[in-house]
Amino acid sequence: MLYLQAPIFSPPIDNPKEKIIKAAKKAKEKGLENWQINLKINKQGIELLDYFKLNLF
């Protein structure tokens, strides 16, 4: 079975959830890191495929 990696996440530019974007930026200023993890989930369990740090803002 073939599993594809998820594309790298990027927040939408025209986001109606501006409060969420502002809160995320404030959290980053205080030291929060954003990471993406790609998982394979099936009946046998969960497998980590990849992980990496994101630079969203």
C-alpha positions as CSV (number, residue, x, y, z in Angstrom):
1,M,0.0,0.0,0.0
2,L,1.3,3.5,-0.9
3,Y,1.2,6.3,1.7
4,L,1.9,9.9,0.6
5,Q,3.3,12.6,2.8
6,A,0.9,15.5,3.6
7,P,1.8,18.8,2.1
8,I,3.5,21.4,4.4
9,F,0.8,23.4,6.2
10,S,0.5,27.1,5.7
11,P,-2.2,29.3,7.2
12,P,-4.6,30.9,4.7
13,I,-3.8,34.5,3.8
14,D,-7.4,35.7,3.9
15,N,-8.5,34.1,7.1
16,P,-11.8,35.1,8.7
17,K,-10.4,33.8,12.0
18,E,-8.1,36.7,12.6
19,K,-8.3,36.3,16.3
20,I,-6.8,32.8,16.0
21,I,-4.0,34.1,13.8
22,K,-3.3,36.9,16.3
23,A,-3.3,34.4,19.2
24,A,-0.9,32.1,17.4
25,K,1.5,35.0,16.6
26,K,1.4,36.1,20.3
27,A,2.1,32.5,21.4
28,K,5.1,32.3,19.0
29,E,6.5,35.5,20.5
30,K,6.4,33.8,23.9
31,G,8.3,30.8,22.6
32,L,5.7,28.4,21.2
33,E,7.0,26.2,18.4
34,N,4.9,24.9,15.5
35,W,5.5,21.3,14.3
36,Q,3.9,19.2,11.7
37,I,3.6,15.5,12.0
38,N,2.5,13.1,9.3
39,L,1.0,9.8,10.6
40,K,-0.2,6.6,9.0
41,I,-3.3,5.4,10.8
42,N,-4.8,1.9,10.2
43,K,-6.3,-1.0,12.0
44,Q,-2.8,-2.1,13.2
45,G,-2.1,1.2,14.9
46,I,-0.4,4.6,14.3
47,E,3.0,5.0,12.6
48,L,5.0,8.2,12.5
49,L,6.0,8.9,8.9
50,D,7.6,12.3,9.3
51,Y,7.9,15.4,11.5
52,F,9.4,18.8,11.1
53,K,9.3,22.4,12.5
54,L,7.1,24.9,10.7
55,N,7.9,28.6,10.3
56,L,4.3,30.0,10.0
57,F,4.8,33.6,10.9
